[in-house]
C-alpha cells in the first residue's frame, strides 16, 4: 500500500506503517501545494492520504478522489501525540480508508481542529 503523509503529519509517523511504502508530501515534491491540486496529484500515485486537517472534509468532496483518507484527531502534530495510536493507524483504519474517509482519535482527544498550514515547520523532523 502506498501512503502519503500530509505536511501537517509528523514524518516520524511513518514507523506506524511498517512494510508499507510511505512518503511525506515534502518527499513527494509537493510541499506548499494547495489541498485541491495536492489531492489530485496524490490520487495518481498513492492509495491513502493521512492528515490531521479535519477541515479537509468540509472543504472537499473526498468521495470524488480515488484515494482513501485517514483523518487523525490528535492534540498536536508532535510525534508523541501519534505514538499511542500507532497500532490503530496500521490496522483496520487503512483498509477502511480505501473505501472512504476514516477519522481516528485516541480516547479523550480534544475536539480542536489542527489546520495544516503550508510552510508550517511545527512537528517536522
C-alpha positions as CSV (number, residue, x, y, z in Angstrom):
1,X,0.0,0.0,0.0
2,X,1.2,3.5,-0.9
3,X,0.6,6.0,1.9
4,X,1.1,9.8,1.7
5,X,1.6,11.7,5.0
6,X,0.3,15.3,4.8
7,X,2.6,18.2,5.6
8,X,1.0,18.6,9.0
9,X,1.6,15.0,10.0
10,X,4.9,14.4,11.8
11,X,7.3,12.5,9.4
12,X,8.1,10.1,12.2
13,X,4.6,8.6,11.9
14,X,5.9,6.5,9.0
15,X,7.1,3.9,11.6
16,X,3.5,3.0,12.3
17,X,3.1,1.8,8.7
18,X,5.9,-0.9,8.7
19,X,6.0,-2.8,5.4
20,X,4.1,-0.1,3.5
21,X,5.5,2.5,1.0
22,X,5.2,5.8,2.9
23,X,6.2,9.2,1.7
24,X,5.6,12.7,3.1
25,X,4.2,15.5,1.0
26,X,7.7,17.1,1.1
27,X,9.4,13.9,-0.1
28,X,6.9,13.7,-3.0
29,X,7.9,17.2,-4.0
30,X,4.5,18.8,-3.2
31,X,5.4,20.9,-0.2
32,X,3.4,24.1,0.0
33,X,0.8,22.8,-2.5
34,X,-2.8,23.8,-2.1
35,X,-5.1,21.0,-1.0
36,X,-7.1,20.6,-4.2
37,X,-4.1,20.2,-6.5
38,X,-2.3,18.1,-3.9
39,X,-5.2,15.6,-3.6
40,X,-5.5,15.4,-7.4
41,X,-1.8,14.6,-7.7
42,X,-1.8,12.2,-4.7
43,X,-4.6,10.1,-6.2
44,X,-2.5,9.3,-9.2
45,X,0.3,7.8,-7.1
46,X,-0.9,6.9,-3.6
47,X,-3.7,4.7,-2.1
48,X,-4.1,6.5,1.3
49,X,-3.7,10.1,2.5
50,X,-3.1,10.6,6.2
51,X,-3.8,14.0,7.7
52,X,-4.8,15.8,10.8
53,X,-6.5,18.6,8.9
54,X,-10.2,17.9,9.6
55,X,-11.2,20.9,7.6
56,X,-10.5,18.8,4.5
57,X,-13.8,17.0,4.9
58,X,-15.7,20.3,4.9
59,X,-13.8,21.9,2.1
60,X,-13.7,19.0,-0.4
61,X,-15.9,16.1,-1.6
62,X,-13.4,13.4,-0.6
63,X,-15.6,10.7,-2.2
64,X,-14.6,12.0,-5.6
65,X,-11.0,11.1,-5.2
66,X,-9.5,7.7,-5.9
67,X,-7.8,7.9,-2.6
68,X,-8.6,6.7,0.9
69,X,-8.3,9.3,3.7
70,X,-7.3,8.7,7.3
71,X,-8.1,11.9,9.3
72,X,-6.4,11.6,12.7
73,X,-7.5,13.7,15.6
74,X,-4.6,14.3,18.0
75,X,-3.9,17.1,20.4
76,X,-0.8,18.3,18.4
77,X,1.3,17.2,15.4
78,X,4.2,16.2,17.6
79,X,5.2,12.6,17.3
80,X,4.3,11.9,20.9
81,X,0.7,12.6,20.1
82,X,0.6,9.9,17.5
83,X,2.5,7.2,19.3
84,X,-0.4,6.0,21.5
85,X,-2.4,5.2,18.3
86,X,0.3,3.6,16.1
87,X,-1.4,0.2,16.3
88,X,-4.7,1.6,15.2
89,X,-3.1,3.6,12.4
90,X,-1.5,0.5,10.9
91,X,-4.6,-1.7,11.3
92,X,-8.2,-1.6,10.1
93,X,-8.4,2.2,9.5
94,X,-6.1,1.8,6.5
95,X,-8.3,-0.8,5.0
96,X,-11.4,1.3,5.7
97,X,-9.8,4.4,4.3
98,X,-9.5,2.6,0.9
99,X,-13.3,2.6,0.8
100,X,-14.0,6.1,2.3
101,X,-12.6,8.6,4.8
102,X,-12.0,7.5,8.3
103,X,-11.4,9.5,11.5
104,X,-9.2,8.1,14.2
105,X,-8.7,9.7,17.6
106,X,-7.3,8.4,20.9
107,X,-9.7,8.2,23.8
108,X,-10.3,11.6,25.4
109,X,-8.8,13.5,22.4
110,X,-9.8,17.2,22.4
111,X,-12.0,18.4,19.6
112,X,-9.6,21.0,18.5
113,X,-9.1,21.4,14.8
114,X,-5.4,21.5,13.8
115,X,-5.2,23.2,10.5
116,X,-2.4,22.1,8.2
117,X,-0.8,25.4,7.0
118,X,1.6,25.1,4.1
119,X,5.0,26.1,5.1
120,X,4.5,25.3,8.8
121,X,7.5,23.7,10.3
122,X,5.9,22.7,13.6
123,X,6.2,19.0,14.2
124,X,8.5,18.2,11.3
125,X,11.8,16.3,11.7
